[in-house]
């Protein structure tokens, strides 16, 4: 037998080497995955909770109704920080309620330095739990280096507010500002074709103007002042300040600061916003006396709320049994098809509602909505399932979160009852259609489009061609029809004359109290009250609450467990300053998201852009 040539032997040896390396890497990856699964689901067993400790409410990042699914690469490669961390509202509330009845918890400490955003609506639901904790007679304290406006609303409910001597309380009031793109689109030769029904349908203004219209300013100013009045009244009552004290602190801040030689911490104390100025070590010693226990390192003994609620929440492998009220969360933009948690998919949410209604033991459903809307087609799929549930004599109650407007209200309208928190925004009953064309931009590059078609409308929706005049007429008709349909749906669901709905429609955004006065909602209260009402409508006295979610794939379930373990293990970098660049780029990211969500098959949208910053 002749000996193989050198090139052939070399290539064969190289191939065998590559194979061995590939197998070795595969084995290492397999072992790493086994180790990860062990850590996530076993992890050596949970560390026991202290016999005496404070509940540490150290909320990091953004408080949400439903967490978005973690991207695998982001979970593995990025450094966890407050800028991208999410905390579920239910976890915060349940931790506080468990602690109120737990003899091992002697106090509640709010350390909110890493809280990026919670909003007034969710704060009001957390505050209700804080008041229940206060009723237990245990002390509540807030400690921080620096309080932002969101952080201070929660901190103001503490028995004592402690601030670092070099800290401050940054209050500024509420504002609604957004970017306008008309001139930018003109400069890049992009033609945005917009059609709307509803005089105040401000979702289209950023594409058509360089500023906010006077009409929109009047509408926005109304609900902004309502929310700000809630904020200032709450703080002034909790801190026992005179009416108008918060506005005076803000409007006279420069003069007050000058009177204290630039000392922001002392300025906050003299304004009555803060009780004590303490450095970190002094604050730790003070809290240790209040809590009555310290750990091995001499710090006041405390248990992080996410770890605490994970340990105290009853664990069931089979799920709730017997009669129950199912809670379904609809949070995010409404888009066609299947969407992951954090977004609302027309198909996925409709299926979840349908399957939940069929589940054994479900006697009532609460649909928790936190959405400014989106695709009209996707919204209609969801609305039809809401109607089917009500026709099956299963009570369906809507609980509005921070916002349930436009498409969010579209899916709420047929419900048996609608609840809103005092800080909810709703309404925005209007319709628009929008899509861009790029023929001018391409023309500047020397690219032109031409051809023939069999009809007047052939190729009319190509983004590289000017908008067909006949298509423009068709869109005008479609938008008017869609708006009339929206009015009819609200009129039927709320048992109101269509003309009355039109008067409060026209794209106007309403605060919860105004919505109650106008008949758009039935009662004011949080999710807890909505669940109790749904149970009463179903005639239930003894029942379980079942928080229903879309089933996750094994990969997604693993990522979810990993994120939960990271939060409980204190992996999150609590330095909120890490998100400065992300916040600077937020307007660009939001603009890109708005364009990305323009996926409705009929190009018709029920969207409230004015509510975009209310999460």
C-alpha positions in Angstrom: 0.0 0.0 0.0 1.4 3.3 -1.0 2.0 5.9 1.7 -0.5 8.9 1.8 1.0 12.1 0.5 2.2 14.7 3.0 -0.6 17.2 2.2 -3.2 14.5 2.7 -1.6 13.4 6.0 -1.4 17.0 7.2 -5.0 17.8 6.4 -6.2 14.5 8.0 -4.2 15.4 11.2 -5.5 18.9 11.2 -9.1 17.6 10.9 -8.6 15.1 13.8 -7.2 18.0 15.9 -10.2 20.2 15.1 -12.5 17.4 16.0 -10.8 16.8 19.3 -11.0 20.5 20.1 -14.6 20.7 19.1 -15.5 17.7 21.3 -13.5 19.1 24.2 -15.3 22.5 23.9 -18.7 20.8 23.6 -18.0 18.8 26.8 -16.8 21.9 28.6 -19.9 23.8 27.5 -22.1 20.9 28.6 -20.4 20.8 32.1 -20.8 24.6 32.4 -24.5 24.3 31.5 -25.0 21.6 34.2 -23.2 23.8 36.7 -25.4 26.8 35.8 -28.6 24.7 36.1 -27.4 23.4 39.5 -26.7 27.0 40.7 -30.1 28.3 39.4 -32.3 25.6 40.6 -30.4 24.2 43.6 -27.4 26.4 44.5 -26.6 24.6 47.7 -29.9 25.3 49.3 -31.3 28.6 50.5 -29.6 30.5 53.2 -31.8 30.7 56.3 -33.4 34.0 57.1 -32.2 35.9 60.2 -34.1 35.5 63.5 -34.4 39.3 63.8 -33.9 41.7 61.0 -35.3 44.7 59.0 -36.9 44.2 55.7 -34.6 46.1 53.3 -36.6 47.7 50.5 -33.7 48.4 48.3 -35.5 48.7 45.0 -33.0 48.8 42.1 -33.9 49.9 38.6 -37.4 50.2 37.3 -40.6 48.9 38.9 -42.8 47.1 36.3 -45.9 45.1 36.2 -44.2 42.4 34.1 -40.5 41.9 33.5 -39.3 41.8 30.0 -37.5 38.6 28.9 -33.7 38.8 29.3 -31.7 38.5 26.1 -29.3 35.6 26.5 -26.2 37.5 25.3 -27.0 40.5 27.5 -27.5 38.3 30.5 -24.2 36.6 30.0 -22.0 39.5 28.8 -23.3 42.7 30.2 -22.7 43.9 33.7 -25.9 43.9 35.8 -26.8 47.5 36.8 -29.7 49.5 38.0 -30.0 51.0 34.6 -31.3 47.7 33.1 -32.7 46.0 36.1 -36.4 45.5 36.6 -38.3 44.8 39.8 -41.8 43.4 39.7 -44.4 45.5 41.5 -46.1 42.4 43.0 -42.8 41.3 44.6 -42.4 44.7 46.4 -46.0 44.7 47.7 -46.0 41.0 48.8 -42.7 41.4 50.6 -44.1 44.4 52.6 -47.3 42.4 53.5 -45.4 39.3 54.5 -43.1 41.4 56.7 -46.0 43.2 58.4 -47.1 39.8 59.9 -43.7 38.4 60.5 -42.4 38.6 64.1 -38.8 38.2 62.9 -39.1 41.5 61.0 -38.7 44.3 63.4 -38.6 47.3 61.0 -38.7 48.3 57.4 -35.8 50.3 55.9 -36.1 52.0 52.5 -32.7 52.4 50.8 -33.8 53.8 47.4 -30.5 55.1 46.0 -30.6 52.7 43.0 -34.3 53.2 42.2 -34.4 54.6 38.7 -38.2 54.8 38.0 -41.4 53.7 39.6 -44.0 56.5 38.7 -46.9 57.8 40.8 -49.4 55.1 40.0 -47.2 52.2 41.1 -46.0 54.3 44.1 -49.6 54.6 45.2 -50.0 50.8 45.2 -46.8 50.4 47.2 -47.8 53.1 49.6 -51.0 51.2 50.4 -48.8 48.2 51.4 -46.6 50.6 53.5 -49.6 51.8 55.3 -50.6 48.2 56.1 -47.1 47.8 57.5 -47.4 50.9 59.6 -50.5 49.5 61.1 -48.4 46.7 62.5 -46.7 49.2 64.8 -43.2 48.5 63.4 -41.0 51.5 62.5 -40.3 52.5 58.9 -37.2 54.5 58.1 -35.8 55.8 54.8 -32.0 56.3 54.4 -30.3 57.6 51.3 -27.3 59.6 50.0 -29.6 61.6 47.6 -33.3 61.4 46.9 -34.7 61.9 43.4 -38.4 62.8 42.9 -39.5 59.2 42.4 -37.5 58.0 45.4 -38.7 60.7 47.7 -42.4 60.0 47.1 -41.9 56.6 48.8 -39.4 57.8 51.3 -41.8 60.5 52.6 -44.0 57.8 54.0 -41.2 56.7 56.4 -41.4 57.6 60.1 -38.0 59.2 59.7 -36.1 60.3 56.6 -32.3 60.2 56.9 -30.1 61.9 54.4 -26.3 62.0 54.0 -24.8 65.4 55.0 -23.6 65.9 51.4 -26.9 64.8 49.9 -30.0 66.5 48.9 -33.7 66.2 47.8 -34.1 66.8 44.0 -37.7 67.8 43.3 -38.6 69.5 40.0 -42.3 68.8 39.2 -43.8 66.8 36.4 -43.3 67.6 32.7 -44.1 66.0 29.4 -41.5 66.7 26.7 -40.8 64.7 23.6 -38.8 65.0 20.4 -40.2 66.3 17.2 -38.9 65.1 13.9 -40.5 67.1 11.1 -37.4 69.1 10.1 -35.1 66.1 10.6 -37.3 64.0 8.3 -37.3 66.8 5.8 -33.5 67.1 5.9 -33.0 63.4 5.2 -35.7 63.5 2.5 -38.1 61.0 4.3 -41.8 61.6 3.7 -43.9 60.5 6.6 -47.5 60.0 5.5 -49.9 60.4 8.5 -53.7 60.1 8.8 -55.6 60.7 12.0 -59.1 60.8 13.5 -59.4 62.6 16.7 -58.6 66.3 17.1 -56.1 65.7 19.9 -54.5 62.5 18.6 -51.1 63.8 19.5 -49.3 60.5 18.5 -48.8 61.9 15.0 -47.5 65.4 16.1 -43.8 64.4 16.3 -43.9 63.5 12.6 -45.7 66.7 11.5 -44.4 69.4 13.7 -41.4 70.8 15.4 -43.2 71.6 18.6 -46.3 70.7 20.7 -49.5 72.2 19.5 -51.4 74.6 21.7 -54.4 72.2 21.9 -52.1 69.4 23.0 -50.4 71.6 25.6 -53.8 72.4 27.2 -54.8 68.7 27.3 -51.4 67.6 28.6 -51.2 70.4 31.2 -54.5 69.3 32.7 -53.5 65.7 33.5 -50.0 66.7 34.5 -51.3 69.2 37.0 -53.7 66.5 38.4 -50.8 64.0 38.9 -48.6 66.7 40.4 -51.3 67.7 42.8 -51.5 64.1 44.0 -47.8 64.1 44.5 -47.5 67.4 46.4 -50.6 66.6 48.5 -49.3 63.2 49.5 -45.9 64.5 50.5 -47.3 67.5 52.4 -49.7 65.3 54.3 -47.0 62.7 55.2 -44.4 65.3 56.2 -47.0 67.5 58.0 -46.2 70.5 55.8 -48.4 73.4 54.9 -50.3 73.2 51.6 -48.0 74.6 48.8 -44.8 73.8 50.7 -43.5 71.5 48.0 -44.0 74.0 45.2 -42.4 76.7 47.3 -39.4 74.5 47.9 -38.9 74.0 44.2 -39.8 77.5 43.0 -37.6 79.2 45.7 -34.8 76.6 45.6 -32.1 78.9 44.4 -32.8 81.5 47.2 -33.2 78.8 49.9 -29.9 77.2 48.8 -28.1 80.5 48.9 -29.4 81.1 52.4 -27.8 77.8 53.5 -24.5 78.7 51.7 -25.1 76.1 49.1 -25.7 73.2 51.5 -28.4 71.1 49.8 -28.8 68.7 52.7 -29.4 71.4 55.2 -31.8 73.1 52.7 -33.9 69.9 52.7 -33.9 69.8 56.5 -35.0 73.4 56.9 -37.8 72.7 54.3 -39.1 69.9 56.5 -38.4 67.2 53.9 -35.7 65.4 55.9 -35.4 64.5 59.6 -31.8 63.7 60.2 -28.4 64.2 58.5 -26.2 61.2 59.0 -23.1 59.7 57.4 -23.2 56.1 56.4 -21.5 54.8 59.6 -23.6 56.9 61.9 -26.8 55.9 60.0 -25.8 52.2 60.3 -25.4 52.5 64.1 -28.7 54.3 64.4 -30.5 51.7 62.3 -28.9 48.9 64.3 -30.4 50.3 67.5 -33.8 50.5 65.8 -33.7 47.0 64.3 -32.2 45.5 67.4 -29.7 43.2 65.6 -26.4 43.3 63.6 -24.7 40.9 61.3 -21.1 39.5 61.6 -19.7 42.7 60.0 -21.4 45.1 62.4 -24.1 46.3 59.9 -27.7 46.5 61.0 -29.3 43.1 60.2 -31.5 43.2 57.2 -32.9 40.9 54.6 -33.3 42.1 51.0 -37.0 42.2 49.9 -36.5 40.1 46.7 -34.8 37.3 48.7 -37.4 37.6 51.4 -40.4 37.4 49.2 -38.9 34.4 47.4 -38.6 32.6 50.7 -41.9 33.6 52.2 -44.1 33.1 49.1 -45.8 29.7 49.3 -44.3 27.2 46.8 -46.7 24.9 44.9 -45.6 22.4 42.3 -49.2 21.9 41.1 -50.4 25.4 41.1 -53.5 26.8 42.9 -56.3 24.5 43.6 -60.0 25.1 44.1 -61.8 28.3 43.1 -59.5 31.1 42.1 -59.3 34.6 40.5 -56.8 34.6 37.6 -54.7 37.7 37.1 -53.4 38.3 33.5 -50.9 41.0 32.9 -51.0 43.0 29.6 -47.9 45.3 29.7 -46.1 47.1 26.9 -46.8 48.0 23.3 -49.6 46.1 21.6 -48.2 44.4 18.5 -49.4 41.7 16.1 -48.6 38.0 16.5 -46.7 36.3 19.3 -44.8 38.6 21.7 -42.6 37.9 24.7 -43.3 39.2 28.2 -42.9 43.0 28.4 -44.8 43.4 25.1 -48.4 42.5 24.2 -49.0 40.2 21.3 -52.4 40.1 19.7 -52.2 36.3 19.2 -50.4 35.4 22.4 -52.5 37.5 24.8 -55.7 36.4 23.1 -54.7 32.8 23.5 -53.7 33.3 27.2 -57.1 34.9 28.0 -58.9 32.1 26.1 -57.0 29.3 27.8 -57.3 30.9 31.2 -61.1 31.1 30.9 -61.2 27.4 30.1 -59.0 26.4 33.0 -60.7 24.4 35.8 -61.4 26.4 38.9 -61.1 29.9 37.3 -64.2 31.8 38.4 -63.1 35.3 37.5 -60.4 37.1 35.6 -58.6 40.4 36.3 -56.8 41.9 33.3 -54.1 44.2 34.5 -53.4 46.6 31.7 -50.3 48.9 31.5 -50.2 50.0 27.9 -50.4 53.1 25.7 -51.7 50.9 22.9 -50.4 50.0 19.4 -51.7 47.9 16.6 -55.5 48.2 16.1 -55.7 44.7 14.5 -53.9 43.1 17.5 -56.1 45.1 19.9 -59.2 43.8 18.2 -58.0 40.2 18.6 -57.6 40.7 22.3 -60.9 42.6 22.6 -62.8 39.7 21.0 -61.5 37.3 23.7 -62.5 39.8 26.4 -66.0 39.7 25.0 -66.1 35.9 24.8 -65.1 35.7 28.5 -67.9 38.1 29.6 -70.4 36.1 27.5 -69.4 32.9 29.4 -70.6 34.5 32.6 -67.0 34.7 33.9 -66.6 38.2 35.5 -63.7 40.0 33.9 -62.4 43.1 35.7 -59.8 45.5 34.3 -57.2 46.9 36.6 -55.4 49.9 35.0 -51.8 50.4 35.9 -49.9 53.6 35.1 -51.5 53.9 31.7 -54.3 52.1 29.8 -54.9 54.5 26.9 -55.8 54.3 23.3 -55.3 50.6 22.4 -55.0 49.9 26.1 -58.5 51.3 26.6 -59.8 49.6 23.5 -59.2 46.2 25.0 -60.6 47.4 28.4 -63.9 48.8 27.2 -65.9 45.5 27.1 -64.9 44.5 30.6 -67.6 44.1 33.3 -65.8 46.6 35.5 -62.8 49.0 35.1 -60.6 50.1 38.0 -57.9 52.7 37.9 -55.4 53.9 40.4 -55.5 57.6 41.3 -52.4 58.0 39.2 -53.5 56.1 36.1 -53.8 57.8 32.7 -56.5 56.6 30.2 -58.6 57.7 27.3 -56.7 58.8 24.1 -59.7 57.5 22.1 -58.5 58.1 18.5 -56.9 56.4 15.5 -54.0 57.2 13.2 -52.3 55.6 10.3 -48.6 56.2 9.4 -45.9 54.9 7.1 -42.8 56.5 5.6 -41.7 56.6 1.9 -38.1 57.2 0.8 -38.4 58.2 -2.9 -36.8 61.6 -2.3 -33.9 60.2 -0.3 -33.3 57.6 -3.0 -33.5 60.3 -5.7 -30.7 62.2 -3.9 -28.6 59.0 -4.3 -29.5 58.7 -7.9 -31.9 55.7 -7.4 -35.3 55.9 -9.1 -38.3 53.6 -9.2 -40.4 53.0 -12.3 -42.4 50.2 -13.9 -46.0 49.2 -14.8 -48.9 47.6 -12.9 -52.2 46.1 -13.8 -54.3 48.4 -11.7 -54.2 52.0 -10.3 -53.1 50.7 -6.9 -50.5 48.2 -8.0 -47.2 48.8 -6.1 -48.8 51.7 -4.1 -47.4 50.6 -0.8 -43.8 50.4 -1.9 -41.7 52.7 0.3 -39.6 53.8 -2.7 -42.6 55.3 -4.5 -44.6 58.5 -3.8 -48.0 58.0 -2.1 -50.7 57.2 -4.6 -53.5 59.9 -4.3 -56.1 57.2 -4.5 -54.5 55.4 -1.6 -54.5 58.6 0.3 -58.2 58.8 -0.1 -58.6 55.2 1.0 -56.5 55.8 4.1 -58.6 58.8 5.0 -61.8 56.6 4.8 -60.2 53.8 6.7 -59.1 56.0 9.6 -62.5 57.6 9.9 -64.1 54.2 9.8 -61.7 52.9 12.5 -62.4 55.9 14.7 -66.2 55.5 14.4 -65.7 51.8 15.3 -63.7 52.8 18.3 -66.4 55.1 19.4 -69.1 52.4 19.0 -67.0 49.9 21.0 -66.6 52.3 23.9 -70.3 53.4 23.7 -71.4 49.8 23.8 -69.0 48.7 26.5 -69.7 51.7 28.8 -73.4 52.0 27.9 -73.0 55.6 26.7 -74.3 57.5 23.7 -71.8 57.6 20.9 -71.9 61.4 20.7 -71.0 61.5 24.4 -68.0 59.2 23.8 -66.9 61.4 20.9 -67.0 64.5 23.1 -64.6 62.9 25.6 -62.7 61.1 22.8 -60.9 63.0 20.0 -57.6 61.6 21.3 -57.8 63.4 24.7 -55.8 61.8 27.6 -57.6 61.8 30.9 -56.4 61.4 34.5 -58.1 58.8 36.6 -60.4 61.2 38.4 -61.5 62.9 35.2 -62.0 59.5 33.6 -64.2 58.5 36.5 -66.2 61.7 36.2 -66.6 61.1 32.4 -67.7 57.5 32.8 -64.6 55.8 31.3 -63.8 53.9 34.5 -66.0 52.6 37.3 -63.9 52.9 40.5 -60.6 54.1 41.8 -58.3 51.6 43.4 -55.4 49.3 42.9 -55.0 45.7 41.7 -55.9 44.4 45.2 -59.3 46.1 45.1 -59.9 44.9 41.5 -59.3 41.3 42.5 -61.6 41.6 45.5 -64.3 43.1 43.3 -63.9 40.3 40.7 -64.2 37.7 43.4 -67.4 39.4 44.8 -68.9 39.4 41.3 -68.2 35.7 41.1 -69.7 35.1 44.5 -66.4 33.9 45.9 -65.5 34.1 49.6 -62.7 31.5 49.9 -60.5 31.7 46.8 -56.9 31.7 45.6 -55.3 34.4 43.4 -53.5 32.9 40.4 -51.1 35.1 38.5 -51.2 33.5 35.0 -48.3 33.9 32.5 -47.5 32.6 29.1 -45.6 29.3 29.3 -41.9 29.8 28.8 -39.5 27.6 26.8 -36.8 25.8 28.8 -34.2 28.3 27.7 -36.4 31.3 28.7 -37.3 29.6 32.0 -33.6 29.1 32.7 -32.8 32.8 32.0 -35.7 33.9 34.2 -34.4 31.8 37.1 -30.9 33.1 36.5 -32.1 36.7 36.7 -34.1 36.0 39.8 -31.1 34.3 41.5 -28.9 37.3 40.5 -31.3 39.7 42.2 -31.6 37.6 45.3 -27.8 37.2 45.5 -27.1 40.9 45.3 -25.3 40.8 41.9 -27.0 43.9 40.7 -24.7 47.0 40.7 -26.7 49.5 42.7 -24.9 52.5 41.2 -27.7 54.1 39.2 -25.1 56.5 37.7 -24.1 53.6 35.5 -27.2 54.3 33.4 -26.4 58.0 32.6 -25.5 57.3 29.0 -28.5 55.0 28.6 -30.7 57.8 29.7 -29.1 60.3 27.4 -29.8 58.0 24.5 -33.3 57.2 25.6 -35.0 59.6 23.1 -33.3 58.0 20.2 -34.1 54.5 21.5 -37.8 55.4 22.0 -38.0 56.9 18.5 -36.5 53.7 17.0 -39.0 51.6 19.0 -41.9 53.7 17.8 -40.9 53.1 14.2 -40.3 49.4 14.9 -43.8 48.9 16.3 -45.5 50.2 13.1 -46.4 46.7 12.1 -50.2 46.7 11.9 -51.3 44.9 8.7 -53.7 47.7 7.9 -51.4 50.4 9.1 -54.0 51.5 11.7 -52.8 52.4 15.2 -54.4 53.1 18.6 -51.4 54.7 20.3 -50.9 57.3 23.0 -47.4 58.9 22.6 -48.2 61.4 25.3 -48.3 58.5 27.8 -45.0 57.1 26.6 -43.0 58.3 29.7 -45.7 57.0 32.1 -44.8 53.4 32.7 
